[in-house]
Amino acid sequence: MAFLELHGLVQRYGPVVAVDGVDLAVDRGEFLSLLGPSGCGKSTTLMAIAGFVEPTAGRIVLGGRDMAQVKPNRRNIGIVFQSFALFPHMTVAENVGFGLEMRSIAKAERTQRIAETLALVRLTELAGRYPKQLSGGQQQRVALARALVIRPDLLLLDEPMSSLDAKLREEMRVEIRDIQRKVQITTIMVTHDQAEALLMADRVAVMDQGRIARIGKPYEVYENPGSAFVSDFLGRTNLLPATVVGRSAGRLRVKIGAVEIDAVGEAPDGAAMVSLRPERLSFAAQGLPGTIESALFMGGQWFYRVATGIGQLSVIRPNEGGAHVAEGGAVHVAWPVDAARVVQG
C-alpha cells in the first residue's frame, strides 16, 4: 500500500471542475512533483491533501488513514507556501518554533528541535535575525525549517521557488532536494517550472484540465510524453503534423509533408503528431536541407530556427567555443533514428 493515496478526487466550484477524478499513489519517502500550467488543478489537489478545501468527491488516504474527517491541523503535514508566510515580528528561531509552541511541546525539546532543524538548513548563525534582515533564499530556508521542525508525515511545497531570482532558484532546487533526501520525508511539490520538476522529483505527474495526463520518472516522461500536450509542456519540442503510412523494422513510418521518416511509438495508420526534441537535432553533412533563420546565443547553448521542407525546426546545439552557424547559412539537419516520437494530438 502506498503512503499517500488519492482515489477519484474531484473538486468542483459551481460549474467549474478544478480536479476531475484524480487517482494517485505516492510511496513513503518519495518526492513527487505536480506539474502543469495555471488552472490545471495542481494547487487545488495540494490544498485538498492539506485539508484546506473539502473535495466534492473521492478519498484521500494518508498512512492508511482516511482523511475525510481529519482537520488540517490534525493531519501532521508540513507546508511551504510560495509567499513563505513568515511572521515579521518574530526571529528566525521563533518562526521555526511557532508550530512546536502551538503543539504545546515542552520548552527544552522545542529548543533542541529548533537547533537541529536550523543546522539542517544551515541557518544556525542567523537564529536571532528577523525576516526583513534575510535574503530570499534564507527566508525560504526558514519556511522549510518551520515545516520540517514539527516532524511531519508529509511535506507539501506550493511553488516554493517562484519568488526567487533565477540564480538563487537554481541553487535552492538542489538544496531542497538534498534536504529531502537526507530526512527521507514524503514530499509533494506543485510547480509550473518544467526544469524544477525534472531536476527535483523522483516522479512527475503532468496535469491538464484537472486530470493527470502523464506520470512517471522525469526521464521517462520527457522521452516518452505520450501526447502532444505533455511533449510541448515538458520542455521544448518540434511538434509536426504527420501521417502514419506503415511500419518498418519495428518502427513506424511517418510522412511529414513530402518527407518520410522513422518514428518511435504506437499509432494506427492515418493522421498523427511527431515530436522532435531540439537538443536531439544536429547539423551534419547529410540530412534534411534547411536554412538558418535565426541564431540565438544562450550562454552554454546556441538556439537555432531552421526553415526546412517539413516546416520550421528549433535546433539546440552546445556552445563549444568555436564559430556558430550564421543566419542565412545552408545546413543539413539530422537526428538519431529513435529521436522522432509519435504522440497523440
PEJOZI-V366200 format. One record per run of one state. SS is the DSSP state (H for helix, E for strand, C for the rest). FROM is the first residue (numbers start at 1). TO is the last residue. If there is no record, write none. Layout:
# PEJOZI-V366200
{{SS:FROM:TO} {SS:FROM:TO}}
This chain:
# PEJOZI-V366200
{{C:1:3} {E:4:13} {C:14:15} {E:16:26} {C:27:30} {E:31:35} {C:36:41} {H:42:50} {C:51:56} {E:57:62} {C:63:64} {E:65:66} {C:67:71} {H:72:74} {C:75:76} {E:77:80} {C:81:90} {E:91:91} {H:92:102} {C:103:106} {H:107:120} {C:121:123} {H:124:126} {C:127:129} {E:130:130} {H:131:133} {C:134:135} {H:136:148} {C:149:153} {E:154:158} {C:159:165} {H:166:183} {C:184:185} {E:186:191} {C:192:193} {H:194:200} {C:201:202} {E:203:208} {C:209:210} {E:211:216} {C:217:217} {H:218:223} {C:224:226} {E:227:227} {H:228:233} {C:234:237} {E:238:248} {C:249:250} {E:251:256} {C:257:258} {E:259:264} {C:265:269} {E:270:276} {C:277:277} {H:278:280} {E:281:297} {C:298:300} {E:301:308} {C:309:310} {E:311:318} {C:319:329} {E:330:335} {C:336:340} {E:341:344} {C:345:345}}
